[in-house]
Amino acid sequence: MPAEPEPAASAGAAPAAPSESKRTRAHLNAAGEERPAFLLEFPEDPELERLIAAFESGNFAQVRADAPKLAASTRSEAVRRAALELRTRTDPDPLLVGMLGLCILLFVFLVAWIYTR
């Protein structure tokens, strides 16, 4: 029985580039947990692997400290972008920071209002 053609080939679409269709990193980390999708596309680099391991284990302080150093010291633009992406992923959500600030202001206003009555 002949093999069925792939849908992309029958539609006349160009095949995907090898870098787009092939992922270089395993979908599961050493603990057997699924990795975040953005980590799968990062380039192979020993220092970056150390940062990825720290990120996956929840050691965000190490990622915040070491990612800018790696970005400044590497020659590879892909590694630089990946290190800065890891650093950005450890930042707090700006919306949540703003909401926290508003909650604190509301609390201070309510306390001041109660005491002045």
N, C-alpha and C positions, 0 to 999 in steps of 0.2 A: 504494500500500500504506500503511495507517495506521501511524503510529509506535507502538511498544510502550510502555505506561506504565512508569514507573520502579517498582522493587520497593517503595519506601517509600510511594508513592502508592497502590498496589494494596493494601497491607496496612492502610491507613487511618491510618498514622502521620503526625504533623504534620511539615511540612518543617522542616529545620534552619534556625536563625537565620542571617541573612546573615553575621554576624561569625564564626560557627562553620564555615561551609562555604567561605568565601572567605579565601584567604591573601593578605596584602598584599606579602609579600617573595618574591623569586625563590628557587627551590630551589637554584640554583647561585650561588656567589659570583663575584667578578671573575676569579678564577683558573680557573674552570670546575669547582671542587670542590663536592661536595654539602654543603649547610649542615646543621648539627644541627637536628633538628626543633623544639626549643624556641625557636630564633631566628626561625623563620617566623612566630610569633604575636606578636612584639614590635611595639609601635607605631612609627610613623614619627616620628623626631625627629632633627635634625642631630647633636646631641651624642651621642645614643644610637648613631647610625650610626657615629660615630667609635670608640666603645667596641666595637661589634660588629666593626668592621674590625680593631681591635687584638686582640680575642679570636680571630678567625679566623686572624690571622697568627701567633699564639702569643706576643704581647707581653702576658703575664699581669701583669707588673709595672705596666704602664700601666693595665690594667683594675683592679687592686687599688688603685691610687692615685686614679684618676679616678672610679670608680663611686660611692664614698660622697659625693664632692663633687657629682656630678650628682644623686644622690638627695636631697641636702640643698637643692640650689638650684632644682630643678624644681617646677612647680606641678601637673603632671600625675601623678596617682596611678599610672597605667599605666606611665609612664616611670620613676617611682621604683621600682616593683616590678621592672621589667625590669633596671634598673641594679643593684639589690641581688641579683637572680638571677644576673647575670653575675659579680658579686663572689663569690657563694657557689659558683659553678661552678669558680672558680679555687682554692678551698681544697683542701688535701690530704684524702684519704679518712681519716676517723677510725679505721677498722679497720686501715688500713695503718700509721698512726702508732702505734697500740697494738702492733701486731705488731713494728714496728721497735724500739720500746722494750723489748719482751720479748726480742728477739734480742740487743740490747745487754746487757741484764741477764744473760742466759744466757752470753754471751761473757765478761763480767767475772767471773761466778761460776766458769766453767771455768778461766780464767787464774789466778784466785786459788787455786783448788783444786790446780792443777798446781804452782804455786810453793810452796805450803805442804806438799806431800808430801815 
